Amino acid sequence: MNMISYKTITLRKGKEESLKRYHPWVFSGAIQRMDNGIEEGDIVNVTASDGSILGVGHYQIGSIAVRMLDFSERVIDETFFVERLQRAFDMRMTLGLVRTDNNAFRLVHGEGDFLPGLVVDIYDNTAVVQAHSPGMHFARNIIAEALLKIAGGLVKNVYYKSETTLPYKAELDPQNDYIIGNFDGNIAMENGLSFYVDWLKGQKTGFFVDQRDNRLLLQHYAKDRRVLNMFCYTGGFSFYALRGGAQSVCSVDSSEKAIRLTTDNVALNFPDDKRHRAVATDAFKFLAEMGSGEYDLIILDPPAFAKHKSALKNALIGYRRINAKAFEKIASGGILFTFSCSQAVSKEQFRVAVFSAAAQSGRKVRILHQLTQPSDHPINIYHPEGEYLKGLVLYVE
């Protein structure tokens, strides 16, 4: 007899082993039977073929059928979310991310914080919430209330932004809007630098907090260099380069809106600084047309070339092309920061693409750093799929 009255999904014999190793996903092919009436987004008990309880999770239609919330019997209510969110915040405090000069960080990174299907980024006193599963979508109001009860009342506003992250086949029709509070400013701070965050219409939650540590590393290398920031989005790498003493910084993005935001962010930190210029154009076109040796520090941080495995081949071609052009054009003694944020592209596949581009250029290239996502984007040790950001810092002779 189950302690909790959730409906039950029973696995095929032998398919419970991954859950016993705390992997948080149940694939549809592992299911032997389901209770009648289970609907997308429901909380379900998951049992082994012998009836023993394996845990509780959110059900959804698709290859990943259940995202596990806990590997025991328990009620998934506001108390559960308060507990998980507070633990996530406590870890960020331990990491030293909550400071007077830093109020932007990721509070919840899905499986990495034992809340699969949920992302929460904090910008000052506003939490931007993204659901990646129907279950988290249905729990959004409980999550919002829980956010107010943690971190000593740090969060005052909760903005829900899931129009582009939920499975479209679920037909959930999410509306981006404030669940709690309202707009009361959108300037946040990272390592002492201020920036505008466009969580209303910008990409992701409005800013890419996952590059914080890598931006700080770039600042270290920027002194007296001519910097080219490709796919600049809101200009994060650009204003770190300026603080690092760059001779000049050029920010490039295909989006006019991103360029305006970059210009505003640079002005917020370095008003009337003549070292910076911003260009709205296609990245491949810009690299093809610029002069050789014009820049001696280049950042390539493109959007995900492959969101799914089906796009992998074309993505690897894309990474090879863009890096080959950078190797061809960068000045001798230049430094290249190159990244992939495609989860479908493995670390090894990305390295091979970059190495192939280096060989194609005929330049001597050395690895200075191998980069990954920061500590507020933790990887659950039982869920290696959570590693998505790959980066290399290369010295090019």
KOLKETI-46675 format. One record per residue (C-alpha): residue number from 1; residue in three letters; x, y, z. Coordinates in steps of 0.1 Angstrom, whole numbers. Layout:
<logus>
 vextor senu     x     y     z
    NUM  ALA     X     Y     Z
...
</logus>
This chain:
<logus>
 vextor senu     x     y     z
      1  MET     0     0     0
      2  ASN    15    33   -11
      3  MET    18    60    16
      4  ILE    10    86   -10
      5  SER   -20    84   -33
      6  TYR    -3    93   -65
      7  LYS   -10    71   -95
      8  THR    16    45  -103
      9  ILE    40    37  -132
     10  THR    55     3  -131
     11  LEU    88    -5  -148
     12  ARG    98   -36  -167
     13  LYS   119   -61  -149
     14  GLY   156   -50  -147
     15  LYS   148   -14  -158
     16  GLU   149    -2  -122
     17  GLU   187    -3  -121
     18  SER   193    32  -134
     19  LEU   170    46  -108
     20  LYS   188    27   -81
     21  ARG   219    45   -93
     22  TYR   199    78   -89
     23  HIS   197    87  -126
     24  PRO   167   111  -127
     25  TRP   151   100  -160
     26  VAL   127    71  -168
     27  PHE   125    64  -205
     28  SER    93    54  -221
     29  GLY   106    21  -232
     30  ALA   113    11  -196
     31  ILE    76    12  -186
     32  GLN    57   -20  -182
     33  ARG    23    -5  -173
     34  MET     7    27  -161
     35  ASP   -24    33  -140
     36  ASN   -54    46  -160
     37  GLY   -60    83  -161
     38  ILE   -23    95  -158
     39  GLU   -20   128  -176
     40  GLU     9   149  -188
     41  GLY    25   168  -159
     42  ASP    10   145  -132
     43  ILE    30   135  -102
     44  VAL    34    97  -102
     45  ASN    49    70   -80
     46  VAL    74    48   -99
     47  THR    77    12   -88
     48  ALA    99   -17   -98
     49  SER    83   -48  -114
     50  ASP    80   -64   -79
     51  GLY    60   -34   -67
     52  SER    88   -19   -45
     53  ILE    88    19   -46
     54  LEU   116    36   -65
     55  GLY   105    72   -60
     56  VAL    82    99   -73
     57  GLY    84   122  -103
     58  HIS    67   142  -130
     59  TYR    52   123  -160
     60  GLN    53   136  -195
     61  ILE    47   123  -230
     62  GLY    79   116  -250
     63  SER   111    97  -248
     64  ILE   118   109  -212
     65  ALA    86    97  -196
     66  VAL    93   106  -160
     67  ARG   117   131  -144
     68  MET   124   119  -109
     69  LEU   119   144   -80
     70  ASP   128   121   -52
     71  PHE   140    85   -48
     72  SER   116    78   -19
     73  GLU    80    82   -10
     74  ARG    71   118    -3
     75  VAL    46   145   -10
     76  ILE    56   170   -36
     77  ASP    41   202   -22
     78  GLU    53   237   -12
     79  THR    73   223    17
     80  PHE    92   201    -8
     81  PHE   100   231   -30
     82  VAL   110   253    -1
     83  GLU   134   227    11
     84  ARG   150   221   -23
     85  LEU   152   258   -32
     86  GLN   167   267     2
     87  ARG   194   240    -2
     88  ALA   202   254   -37
     89  PHE   205   289   -22
     90  ASP   227   277     6
     91  MET   251   262   -19
     92  ARG   253   295   -38
     93  MET   261   312    -5
     94  THR   289   286     1
     95  LEU   302   294   -34
     96  GLY   304   331   -25
     97  LEU   280   342   -53
     98  VAL   257   363   -32
     99  ARG   276   395   -25
    100  THR   271   432   -26
    101  ASP   290   433   -59
    102  ASN   273   402   -74
    103  ASN   235   397   -73
    104  ALA   231   377  -105
    105  PHE   234   339  -104
    106  ARG   216   307  -113
    107  LEU   196   294   -83
    108  VAL   183   262   -98
    109  HIS   199   243  -126
    110  GLY   175   214  -133
    111  GLU   188   180  -125
    112  GLY   220   196  -111
    113  ASP   199   209   -82
    114  PHE   176   178   -80
    115  LEU   147   197   -96
    116  PRO   146   183  -131
    117  GLY   127   205  -156
    118  LEU   132   237  -136
    119  VAL   156   267  -142
    120  VAL   156   297  -119
    121  ASP   180   327  -124
    122  ILE   182   355   -99
    123  TYR   187   391  -109
    124  ASP   189   413   -78
    125  ASN   154   407   -62
    126  THR   137   392   -93
    127  ALA   136   354   -99
    128  VAL   131   344  -136
    129  VAL   116   310  -137
    130  GLN   117   286  -167
    131  ALA    99   253  -169
    132  HIS   112   227  -192
    133  SER    86   201  -183
    134  PRO    48   201  -180
    135  GLY    51   191  -144
    136  MET    71   222  -134
    137  HIS    47   243  -155
    138  PHE    18   231  -134
    139  ALA    38   237  -102
    140  ARG    48   273  -112
    141  ASN    26   290   -86
    142  ILE    38   268   -57
    143  ILE    74   274   -68
    144  ALA    68   311   -69
    145  GLU    54   311   -33
    146  ALA    83   289   -22
    147  LEU   108   314   -37
    148  LEU    95   341   -14
    149  LYS   101   319    17
    150  ILE   138   312    11
    151  ALA   171   332    12
    152  GLY   159   355    40
    153  GLY   133   371    17
    154  LEU   158   380   -11
    155  VAL   132   374   -39
    156  LYS   104   400   -42
    157  ASN    93   394   -78
    158  VAL    89   362   -98
    159  TYR    87   363  -135
    160  TYR    76   332  -154
    161  LYS    92   328  -188
    162  SER    85   294  -205
    163  GLU    69   301  -238
    164  THR    99   287  -257
    165  THR   111   260  -233
    166  LEU    81   237  -228
    167  PRO    74   208  -252
    168  TYR    52   223  -279
    169  LYS    32   191  -283
    170  ALA    20   194  -247
    171  GLU    -2   224  -259
    172  LEU     2   241  -225
    173  ASP     0   277  -239
    174  PRO    23   292  -212
    175  GLN    21   330  -209
    176  ASN    53   349  -200
    177  ASP    42   371  -171
    178  TYR    48   380  -134
    179  ILE    34   355  -111
    180  ILE    43   376   -80
    181  GLY    53   412   -79
    182  ASN    61   434  -109
    183  PHE    88   452  -128
    184  ASP   108   474  -105
    185  GLY   141   477  -124
    186  ASN   163   454  -145
    187  ILE   199   464  -136
    188  ALA   218   435  -120
    189  MET   255   432  -110
    190  GLU   281   406  -118
    191  ASN   316   409  -103
    192  GLY   311   446   -98
    193  LEU   299   453  -134
    194  SER   264   464  -140
    195  PHE   242   453  -169
    196  TYR   206   455  -181
    197  VAL   187   422  -182
    198  ASP   159   418  -207
    199  TRP   139   389  -192
    200  LEU   108   402  -209
    201  LYS   119   397  -245
    202  GLY   155   386  -244
    203  GLN   170   351  -250
    204  LYS   169   325  -222
    205  THR   163   343  -189
    206  GLY   177   376  -202
    207  PHE   214   372  -196
    208  PHE   239   343  -199
    209  VAL   251   339  -163
    210  ASP   269   307  -173
    211  GLN   298   326  -187
    212  ARG   306   346  -155
    213  ASP   338   328  -147
    214  ASN   349   327  -183
    215  ARG   343   364  -187
    216  LEU   365   370  -156
    217  LEU   393   349  -172
    218  LEU   390   369  -204
    219  GLN   394   401  -185
    220  HIS   428   387  -173
    221  TYR   440   384  -210
    222  ALA   425   416  -224
    223  LYS   451   442  -215
    224  ASP   463   461  -245
    225  ARG   446   437  -269
    226  ARG   423   443  -298
    227  VAL   392   423  -289
    228  LEU   365   409  -312
    229  ASN   334   396  -294
    230  MET   314   375  -319
    231  PHE   278   366  -311
    232  CYS   280   392  -283
    233  TYR   243   392  -273
    234  THR   242   416  -244
    235  GLY   280   423  -244
    236  GLY   291   405  -213
    237  PHE   326   396  -226
    238  SER   329   431  -241
    239  PHE   326   451  -209
    240  TYR   349   426  -190
    241  ALA   374   432  -218
    242  LEU   372   469  -214
    243  ARG   377   466  -176
    244  GLY   407   444  -183
    245  GLY   424   473  -203
    246  ALA   417   463  -238
    247  GLN   430   486  -265
    248  SER   398   483  -284
    249  VAL   366   461  -284
    250  CYS   343   453  -313
    251  SER   310   436  -305
    252  VAL   292   417  -333
    253  ASP   257   402  -333
    254  SER   232   396  -360
    255  SER   204   411  -338
    256  GLU   200   448  -338
    257  LYS   183   446  -305
    258  ALA   212   427  -290
    259  ILE   236   454  -303
    260  ARG   215   481  -286
    261  LEU   216   462  -253
    262  THR   254   457  -256
    263  THR   258   494  -263
    264  ASP   236   503  -233
    265  ASN   256   478  -210
    266  VAL   289   492  -221
    267  ALA   277   528  -215
    268  LEU   264   517  -180
    269  ASN   299   507  -170
    270  PHE   321   528  -193
    271  PRO   302   560  -204
    272  ASP   316   577  -235
    273  ASP   344   551  -238
    274  LYS   357   554  -274
    275  ARG   374   520  -273
    276  HIS   341   502  -280
    277  ARG   321   498  -312
    278  ALA   292   475  -320
    279  VAL   281   461  -353
    280  ALA   249   443  -363
    281  THR   257   418  -390
    282  ASP   261   381  -397
    283  ALA   291   366  -379
    284  PHE   304   345  -408
    285  LYS   301   375  -431
    286  PHE   320   397  -406
    287  LEU   348   372  -402
    288  ALA   351   367  -440
    289  GLU   353   404  -447
    290  MET   376   416  -418
    291  GLY   413   420  -424
    292  SER   439   394  -413
    293  GLY   457   403  -381
    294  GLU   431   430  -372
    295  TYR   423   414  -338
    296  ASP   445   395  -314
    297  LEU   418   383  -290
    298  ILE   387   368  -304
    299  ILE   356   353  -286
    300  LEU   334   328  -304
    301  ASP   303   321  -282
    302  PRO   276   312  -307
    303  PRO   241   301  -299
    304  ALA   236   263  -298
    305  PHE   243   250  -333
    306  ALA   226   217  -323
    307  LYS   196   216  -300
    308  HIS   190   180  -308
    309  LYS   210   150  -319
    310  SER   195   152  -354
    311  ALA   213   184  -360
    312  LEU   247   172  -348
    313  LYS   264   167  -382
    314  ASN   255   202  -394
    315  ALA   265   217  -360
    316  LEU   300   202  -361
    317  ILE   304   216  -396
    318  GLY   294   250  -383
    319  TYR   318   249  -354
    320  ARG   346   238  -378
    321  ARG   338   266  -402
    322  ILE   336   295  -377
    323  ASN   368   284  -359
    324  ALA   387   279  -391
    325  LYS   379   315  -401
    326  ALA   390   328  -367
    327  PHE   423   308  -369
    328  GLU   428   322  -404
    329  LYS   423   358  -394
    330  ILE   436   362  -358
    331  ALA   469   380  -354
    332  SER   501   361  -345
    333  GLY   503   356  -308
    334  GLY   465   359  -306
    335  ILE   442   343  -281
    336  LEU   410   326  -291
    337  PHE   382   319  -266
    338  THR   359   294  -283
    339  PHE   327   278  -270
    340  SER   299   253  -276
    341  CYS   267   254  -255
    342  SER   251   226  -275
    343  GLN   242   197  -251
    344  ALA   240   174  -281
    345  VAL   277   181  -289
    346  SER   301   162  -266
    347  LYS   333   177  -253
    348  GLU   353   154  -275
    349  GLN   333   162  -306
    350  PHE   337   199  -300
    351  ARG   375   195  -295
    352  VAL   378   175  -327
    353  ALA   359   202  -347
    354  VAL   382   229  -333
    355  PHE   413   208  -338
    356  SER   403   201  -374
    357  ALA   399   239  -379
    358  ALA   433   245  -365
    359  ALA   449   219  -387
    360  GLN   431   234  -417
    361  SER   446   268  -409
    362  GLY   482   255  -406
    363  ARG   488   276  -376
    364  LYS   506   265  -344
    365  VAL   480   263  -317
    366  ARG   483   255  -280
    367  ILE   456   250  -253
    368  LEU   458   274  -224
    369  HIS   426   265  -206
    370  GLN   397   239  -210
    371  LEU   365   256  -198
    372  THR   331   244  -186
    373  GLN   300   258  -169
    374  PRO   303   275  -135
    375  SER   296   262  -101
    376  ASP   260   276  -100
    377  HIS   253   253  -130
    378  PRO   262   221  -112
    379  ILE   263   187  -128
    380  ASN   245   160  -108
    381  ILE   271   133  -105
    382  TYR   244   107  -114
    383  HIS   234   127  -145
    384  PRO   265   135  -167
    385  GLU   241   147  -194
    386  GLY   239   179  -175
    387  GLU   273   190  -188
    388  TYR   266   213  -217
    389  LEU   291   242  -219
    390  LYS   324   235  -234
    391  GLY   352   260  -240
    392  LEU   388   262  -250
    393  VAL   413   291  -247
    394  LEU   439   288  -274
    395  TYR   472   306  -281
    396  VAL   477   310  -318
    397  GLU   512   316  -333
</logus>
